[in-house]
Amino acid sequence: MDVARLASSLIRIRSENPPGSTTEIVAFIAEFLDSLGVKNRIVSNSDGRDNLVTTEASPQLLLCGHVDVVPAIPDDWLYDPFSGTIADGYVWGRGATDMKGGCAALLVACRDLIESGVEPNVQFAFVCDEETGGEHGIRSLLAEGLLKPRECLIAEPTPHTSPAIGQKGLYRLDISFRGTPGHSSLYPLVGRSAIMAAFDLLGYLREVHAHQFPVDEDLQPLISQSAALFREIFGIEGGDSILTRVMFNPGRIEGGEKANIVAEQCRMDLDIRVPWGCLLEDLRRGIAEHAPDAVVREVDVAEPTLTPPGARVVRTVCAEVERVHGTAAPFLQWAASDAKYLRDEGFDVVEYGPGEITTLHAVDERVSIEQLERAVDVYRGVIRAYSG
């Protein structure tokens, strides 16, 4: 089975999160690894949230991927999002880019090396819930001691010449505001609106966003390099602001009781991305001061993380990317992934994988067959470098 057909097979096994069951896809990967003689273990959680880890005795490198995908509604897709259609030089479907294509490329690279007589000195971890914070996936495997600190490659989609070696911090909150109800005709003289309290907090965050945080001199080249990538991929000018400013999104707000009642309650799911130089404690204090009567629940908290550019795994991945593509330039990520949890536990992590970045989580998600095949080539070189 070539890498395109394997990616197609993985896409056809539904693993949307929510609901989050990965039983079937993990069993498929286990069977694939069994056929190669690679010993593995399925680690099960409730509701079918299964992970898989291989049990190599003393692996030098961790190869990691998540097998859950965000949901997809078939409307407006060129091909059904769970068909895994192979057409026009692409494999189409939900997860093609994020990140079943990368998982397929890792597996094929391992198979190719085993068939050539190389014994890969690596450990695999395929996890169930990267899309919802990793509680049952990477965080659970780390807590159980099933993954020990070492160098790591995650097959998350990246620009084809640019491995990701760092990412902004994450501060995700569930905030409940309480107000004092009253008749709307007397507001704001009578009553205190929970909805307006949420609005006031967002005003504060707009002020925070306007501030550009200074970065250390050694980070500046990576910031500039990353800004150029944002311009190339998304057409965004001033991309350095993405990495040097607090970005925030009130992804969900619900509240109030009736148009003529001053709102007694309001709830907001708030996603904040934290740049280097911004102290989480300062941000936490500012939110508390501007929402003094709110109940703030921290859902996910992570400082910005970085793998040193001189780390072996960075040098190895960049060398293989340069061999295959002719050039390599690491960058800093605007989003978050399981890398943050691994770096916090002492892993040196690089992310590199195939994908059409602009289709990530979007309609008509797809990955080109050429990208898949080149990723296999890069992964073969990386695995070989760690296998003696």
C-alpha positions in Angstrom: 0.0 0.0 0.0 1.5 3.3 -1.0 1.3 6.4 1.2 -1.7 8.0 -0.7 -3.8 4.8 -0.4 -2.9 4.5 3.3 -3.8 8.1 4.0 -7.1 7.5 2.1 -7.8 4.4 4.3 -7.2 6.4 7.5 -9.5 9.2 6.3 -12.3 6.7 5.6 -12.2 5.5 9.3 -14.2 8.2 11.0 -12.7 9.7 14.1 -14.3 13.1 14.6 -13.7 14.7 17.9 -16.3 15.2 19.3 -17.6 12.6 19.9 -14.0 11.3 20.1 -13.9 7.6 19.6 -10.6 6.4 18.0 -11.1 2.6 18.6 -11.4 1.7 15.0 -8.5 3.8 13.6 -6.1 2.8 16.4 -6.9 -0.9 15.8 -6.2 -0.4 12.0 -2.8 1.2 12.9 -2.0 -1.6 15.3 -2.7 -4.2 12.6 -0.4 -2.3 10.2 2.4 -2.3 12.8 1.8 -5.9 13.7 2.4 -6.8 10.0 5.8 -5.2 10.3 6.7 -7.0 13.5 6.6 -3.7 15.5 5.4 -4.4 19.0 2.7 -2.1 20.2 0.2 -1.5 22.9 -3.3 0.0 22.8 -4.0 2.2 25.8 -7.8 2.6 26.2 -9.8 5.3 27.9 -13.6 5.8 28.3 -15.8 6.4 25.3 -13.4 4.6 23.0 -10.7 7.2 23.3 -7.8 4.8 22.4 -4.1 5.6 22.0 -1.4 3.5 20.6 2.3 3.4 21.7 5.0 1.1 20.5 7.3 -0.7 22.9 10.8 -0.4 21.5 13.3 -1.0 24.4 15.4 2.1 24.2 14.1 4.3 21.4 16.2 7.4 20.4 13.3 9.3 18.8 9.6 9.6 19.5 7.4 9.9 16.4 4.0 11.3 17.2 0.7 12.0 15.6 -3.0 12.5 16.5 -5.7 10.4 14.8 -8.7 12.5 15.9 -10.1 15.1 13.5 -12.5 18.0 13.8 -16.0 17.4 12.6 -17.1 18.1 9.0 -20.5 18.8 7.4 -20.6 17.3 3.9 -22.4 20.4 2.4 -20.2 22.3 -0.1 -17.4 19.7 -0.2 -16.3 18.7 -3.7 -16.0 15.1 -2.4 -17.5 13.6 0.7 -15.2 14.5 3.6 -14.9 10.9 4.8 -14.5 9.3 1.3 -10.7 9.6 1.2 -11.1 10.3 -2.5 -7.8 10.2 -4.5 -8.2 12.6 -7.5 -6.3 15.4 -9.3 -3.1 14.7 -7.5 -4.6 15.0 -4.0 -6.1 12.8 -1.3 -9.3 14.6 -0.2 -11.1 14.5 3.1 -11.3 15.5 6.8 -7.9 14.9 8.3 -6.0 14.7 5.0 -3.9 17.6 6.2 -4.6 17.6 10.0 -3.1 15.0 10.3 -3.9 11.6 8.9 -1.6 12.3 5.9 1.3 12.9 8.3 0.5 9.7 10.2 0.4 7.7 7.0 3.8 9.1 5.9 5.3 8.1 9.3 4.0 4.6 8.9 5.1 4.1 5.3 8.6 5.5 6.1 9.0 3.0 8.9 7.8 0.2 6.7 10.2 1.1 3.9 13.2 1.1 6.2 12.2 -2.3 7.8 11.8 -3.8 4.3 15.3 -2.4 3.4 16.9 -4.1 6.4 17.0 -1.1 8.8 15.6 -1.6 12.4 14.1 1.7 13.3 15.2 2.8 16.8 12.1 4.8 17.4 8.9 4.9 19.4 5.5 5.7 17.9 2.6 7.4 19.8 -0.7 7.9 18.0 -3.1 9.8 20.3 -6.8 10.3 20.5 -7.6 13.9 21.4 -5.2 16.6 20.3 -8.1 18.6 18.9 -9.7 18.9 22.4 -6.7 19.5 24.6 -5.0 16.1 25.0 -6.5 15.1 28.4 -7.0 11.4 27.3 -4.1 11.4 24.8 -0.7 12.8 25.1 -1.2 14.2 28.7 -2.5 10.8 29.8 0.5 8.9 28.3 2.9 11.3 29.9 1.2 11.0 33.3 1.3 7.2 33.1 5.1 7.3 32.3 4.6 5.6 28.9 6.6 8.3 27.1 10.0 9.3 28.5 11.8 12.6 27.6 13.7 12.3 24.4 13.8 14.0 21.0 10.5 14.0 19.1 9.1 14.6 15.7 5.4 15.3 15.4 3.9 15.0 11.9 1.7 18.1 12.2 1.3 19.9 8.9 3.8 22.6 8.2 5.1 24.5 5.1 7.0 22.0 3.1 10.4 23.7 3.7 9.8 24.9 7.3 9.8 22.7 10.4 8.1 24.3 13.4 10.4 24.6 16.4 8.3 26.7 18.8 4.8 27.9 19.5 3.0 30.6 21.3 1.4 30.0 24.7 -2.2 29.2 25.3 -4.6 30.5 27.9 -8.1 29.1 27.4 -10.8 30.1 29.8 -14.4 29.3 30.7 -15.8 32.5 32.3 -19.1 32.9 34.1 -20.4 36.4 34.7 -23.1 37.3 37.2 -25.2 40.5 37.0 -28.1 42.0 39.0 -31.4 41.8 37.0 -33.7 44.8 36.6 -36.1 46.3 34.1 -34.3 47.1 30.9 -36.0 50.5 30.6 -34.1 51.6 33.7 -30.7 50.3 32.7 -27.9 51.3 33.2 -29.2 53.3 36.2 -30.8 50.2 37.7 -29.2 46.7 37.5 -25.9 45.3 36.5 -25.6 43.4 33.2 -23.6 40.2 33.0 -23.4 40.6 29.2 -21.9 44.1 29.6 -19.4 42.8 32.1 -18.2 40.3 29.4 -18.1 43.2 26.9 -15.9 45.2 29.3 -13.5 42.3 29.6 -13.2 42.1 25.9 -12.4 45.8 25.8 -9.5 45.2 28.2 -8.2 42.4 25.9 -8.4 44.8 22.9 -6.0 47.1 24.9 -3.7 44.2 25.7 -3.7 43.1 22.0 -2.6 46.6 21.0 0.7 46.2 22.9 3.6 44.6 21.1 5.8 42.6 23.4 9.6 42.8 22.9 11.4 39.5 22.1 15.0 38.5 22.8 17.5 39.2 20.1 18.0 35.5 19.3 14.3 35.1 18.6 14.0 38.0 16.2 15.3 36.1 13.1 12.7 33.4 13.7 10.0 36.0 14.1 10.9 37.6 10.8 11.2 34.3 9.1 7.8 33.3 10.4 6.2 36.6 9.4 7.4 36.0 5.8 5.7 32.5 5.9 2.4 34.0 7.1 2.5 36.4 4.2 3.2 33.6 1.8 0.6 31.2 3.1 -2.2 33.4 4.2 -1.5 36.7 2.5 -1.2 38.4 5.9 0.9 41.5 6.1 2.5 42.5 9.4 2.7 38.8 10.4 5.2 39.6 13.1 2.3 40.9 15.1 0.8 37.4 15.3 3.9 36.3 17.3 4.5 39.4 19.3 1.0 40.4 20.4 -1.7 38.7 22.5 -4.3 37.3 20.1 -7.8 36.5 21.6 -11.1 35.1 20.4 -14.4 34.9 22.4 -15.3 31.7 20.6 -18.6 31.3 22.3 -20.8 33.6 24.3 -24.3 32.9 25.7 -26.3 34.8 28.2 -29.2 36.9 29.2 -32.8 35.9 29.8 -35.0 38.3 27.8 -34.7 41.5 25.9 -36.4 43.6 28.6 -34.4 42.1 31.6 -31.0 43.3 32.5 -28.9 40.1 32.0 -28.3 38.1 35.2 -25.9 35.6 33.6 -23.5 35.3 30.8 -20.9 32.6 29.9 -17.9 33.0 27.6 -15.4 30.5 26.2 -12.3 32.6 25.6 -9.2 31.5 23.7 -6.0 33.6 24.2 -2.7 33.1 22.5 0.3 34.3 24.5 3.5 35.6 22.9 7.0 35.4 24.2 7.7 38.2 26.7 4.1 38.2 28.0 3.9 36.9 31.5 0.9 34.6 32.1 0.6 35.8 35.7 0.2 39.4 34.5 -2.5 38.4 32.1 -4.2 36.4 34.8 -4.1 39.3 37.2 -5.4 41.7 34.5 -8.4 39.5 33.7 -9.2 39.2 37.4 -9.1 43.0 37.8 -11.4 43.6 34.8 -13.9 40.8 35.7 -13.9 41.0 39.5 -17.3 39.3 39.9 -16.7 36.5 37.4 -15.9 32.9 38.0 -12.9 32.1 35.8 -12.1 28.5 35.1 -8.8 27.8 33.4 -9.3 25.1 30.8 -5.8 24.9 29.2 -2.7 26.9 30.2 0.7 26.7 28.5 3.6 29.1 28.3 5.2 29.8 25.0 7.7 27.0 24.2 10.8 26.7 22.0 13.2 23.9 21.0 16.7 25.4 20.7 17.6 25.8 17.0 20.9 23.9 17.8 19.1 20.8 19.2 20.0 17.6 17.4 16.4 16.9 16.3 16.2 20.4 14.7 19.4 20.0 12.9 18.5 16.5 11.7 15.0 17.4 10.4 16.3 20.5 8.7 19.1 18.6 7.0 16.6 16.0 5.6 14.2 18.7 4.5 17.1 20.5 2.8 18.1 17.2 1.1 14.6 16.7 -0.3 13.5 20.3 -1.0 16.8 22.1 -1.5 16.3 24.5 1.4 15.1 24.5 5.0 14.1 27.4 7.3 12.5 26.7 10.8 9.7 28.9 12.0 7.6 29.6 15.1 4.0 28.5 15.1 1.0 30.8 15.7 -1.2 27.9 17.0 -0.9 25.2 19.6 -0.5 21.4 19.6 0.7 18.5 21.7 4.2 19.9 21.4 3.7 22.2 24.3 3.0 19.3 26.7 6.0 17.4 25.5 8.4 20.3 25.7 7.1 21.0 29.3 8.2 17.4 30.2 11.7 17.8 28.8 11.3 16.7 25.1 13.0 18.5 22.3 10.2 18.7 19.7 10.1 19.5 16.0 6.9 19.5 14.0 7.0 18.7 10.3 4.4 17.2 8.1 2.6 17.3 4.7 -0.5 19.2 4.1 -2.3 22.1 2.4 -2.2 24.5 5.3 -5.0 26.8 4.0 -7.5 23.8 4.0 -6.7 22.8 7.6 -10.1 22.5 9.4 -11.7 23.8 6.3 -14.1 22.7 3.5 -12.2 20.5 0.9 -9.3 19.6 3.1 -6.7 17.8 1.1 -3.1 16.8 0.9 -1.1 16.5 -2.4 0.3 13.1 -3.2 3.6 14.8 -4.0 3.8 16.2 -0.5 3.0 12.8 1.1 5.8 11.2 -0.9 8.3 13.9 -0.1 7.3 13.7 3.6 8.0 9.9 3.5 11.4 10.7 2.1 12.2 13.2 4.8 10.9 10.8 7.6 13.0 7.9 6.2 16.1 10.1 6.5 15.3 11.2 10.0 14.5 7.7 11.3 17.7 6.3 9.7 19.7 9.1 11.4 18.5 7.8 14.8 18.8 4.2 14.0 22.6 3.7 14.0 
